[in-house]
Amino acid sequence: MKLNKVAIVSKVGSKESEETAKDVAKKFLAIKSIVYTIAPIEVEGAKKIESLEELKKEKLDLVVTLGGDGTTLRVFRHLDNDTPILTINVGGNRGILAEITIEEIDEAINQILKDNIFLDKRIRVVASCGGKEFPLALNEIYINRTNLTKTAEIEIKFQNDTVKQKMDGVIIATPSGSTGHSFSLGGPILHESLNVLIITPVAPVYRLESIVVPDDQIEIIS
């Protein structure tokens, strides 16, 4: 796999992640990659950019994240569908998405250069409201009531079915997000390869289980 353009993104506010990011940037510079770092990371020979938004302008071959799952999710919001991410766990917490350890970085880069890789493809979900489209989410979208003193009546339309009930809100989760807030509210854990979405009601007046539906349009009306 050719690595002409590589971006390095570290966990915000983590000195350990920032220092590791500098080391990783130097590794890619050594193999003649064009390397982009996100402020405040600065490495001689690399191109410093101010925000993740600027990454959209570049056709990147790889993005390397250093931190935890939160860092990975943050980066996914700003990438197109074809940009792969190498997730490196820095900080000690167990990562579901960020699995590679600091000690495994060199071997991971070598395997990528040999094209000895497996691309784990995941679906994402996007929300739009009033003509405005929000950033893509790898894990979930939460629709919350705006009136804190009155329970909202929410109508959920999917496929040819409709569910209508009073509740505080609703979570639309992908299989990647099935281990997050949806799971905390009683939702199922799904294999990440499935092309489905989970509709999980938040505090419904009457018991309402999560619903697993095909990866298609879901309409929420309140």
N, C-alpha and C positions, 0 to 999 in steps of 0.2 A: 504494500500500500504506500503510495507516494504521499509525503507529508510536506507539501510546498508551503502551506499556510496553516499555522497552529496558534490558537489563542489559549492563554493561561488565565484562569479565574480562581481567586482564593476566597475563603470565607471572610466576610466583612468583620473587621475588628479582631481577627485572630493573628497574633504575631507569628505563631508556629506555622500557620497556613501560608502567611506571606513569605516567610523565609524559605519554606519548602517550595513555594511557587517560583521564587527566584532561581533556586537550584534546578528545577525542572525546565525553566525557560532556557537556562544555559545548556542543558542537555540537547534540546531541540536546535538551538543555535549551532551547536557543534556538528550537527548533521545537515547544516545549511538550510534549515527551514526558516521561512519568514515568520517571526514570532510577534504576537500581539499580547501586551499585558494591560490589565485594567488598573487604573489609578486606585490606590497609591503605589502599586508595584512598579518599580523602575529597574530595568536591567540594561546594561550597555549592549547595544546592538539590536535590541528589541524595540518595537514600535509601541509607545504608550498611548492608550486611548482613555477617554474620561468615563465612558459608561458602556454598559452592555448593549445599549441601543445601537451604538456605532458598529457592532459586530455584524449587523444585518447587511451592511454595505460590502462586506468582504465575503468572497466565496471560500470558506474555510474547509480544510480537509479534516480538521480535528479540533475539538475543544477539550481542554483538560481542566477539570474542576478539582480543587483541593479544599476539603472541609468535610461536611456531612451531607445528609440527604437534602437539607434545606438549601445548601449552595447549589446542588444539582437541580433542584426544582426551580430555583431562581433563574438559572441559566436557560432552562428549557423554555421559559416564557419569551425569550428573545431570539430563538433560533428557528430556521426553517426546517422543513421535514427531512431534509437530506443530510444534515450535519451530525456526524457521530460525536458522542461524548465519552471520554475516558474519565471515570470517576475514581478519585483517590481519597480514601478515608484518612483525614488528618484531625486529630483531636481526641481519639480514644473511644468515642461513643460507637456503638454498633450501628453500622449503616446497612440499610436494605438495598439502597441504590448504589451507595458508595462502598464498594466491597474491597477494592485493591488497597493494600497497605503501603506505607512509605517504603518498606523494605522490598516491595515487589515492583517498584517503578521501573527500574532498569530493564528487568525481564519483560515487563509489559510493553515497553517501547520497542524492544528487540522483536517481540512477536508480531507487533503491528507492522514493522518494517518488512518482516518476512511474509506478511499477508496471512499469517496464521491466527486468524481472529474469528469470532462469532459476533455478528451484529444482532443485538437483542432489540427487536422493534417493538415499540409500545404505542398505543393509541393515546391521543390527547383530546381534550374537550374544550370547546370555546363557547362563550355566552355573548349574546347581543341583547340590547334593550333600547327601545326607542330609536333604532337605527344606528346606535353606537355599538361597535364590536370591541370586546375586551381581550386582553392577551390570552394566548393559549395556556391551558393548564395540563400538566402531566398527571396530577393527582385528583383534584376535585374542584368543584365550584359550589359555593354556599349562597343560597338565596334566603335572605333574612327579612322578617317583617320590619317595617319602619316605625309603626306605632307601638311603643313599648307598653302601653296600658290596655291594648286590645288585641286579642288573638286574631290572627289573619285567617281568612278563609281562602285556601289555596287550591286551585284546580290544576291538575297535572295531566297533560295530554301526550300520549305516545302510541305509535302505531295506530290502531283503530280503537284504542281504549282510553277511558278518562277516569281519573280518581279525583274526588273533591272532598276536602275535609278541613276542619279548623286545626291549625298547627302553627308553631312559631317560625318554621322555615323548612327548607328542603335542601339536601345535599345531593348533587349529581357527581358520582365518583367513577373513575376509570378502574380497571383491574389493578393498576399500579397504586392507586389511592385507596384500594379496598382495605388496607391495613391501618388506615388513618382514622379520621373522625367518623367516617361511616361505620367502621368496625366498632368504635367506642359506643355507638348508638345502636348496636345490635346487628349491623349489616354483615354480610358474608365476606369471607376472604376468597378471592378469585385468582386463578392462574393468570399471570400477566400477559400471556399470549392470546387470550380471548378477546374478540371484538364485540364487547358488550359494555353497557353502562349500568351502574347501580343507582336507583332512586331511593334515597333514605329519608323518610320524614323526620323532622326534628320536633319533639314534644307534641305529637298529635293528641287531640282531645280523646279520641278513641284509638285503641290499639291498631296500629297499621305497620305491618312488616315491610322491610326493604323489598324492592321489586327489581329484578334483573331483566333488562330489556336489550334488544339489538342496538348496536352502535348506529343510531339514527337520530333524527330531530326529536327533541323533547320540548314541549311548550309549557311554560309555567305562567299561570294567570292568577293575580291576586286583586 
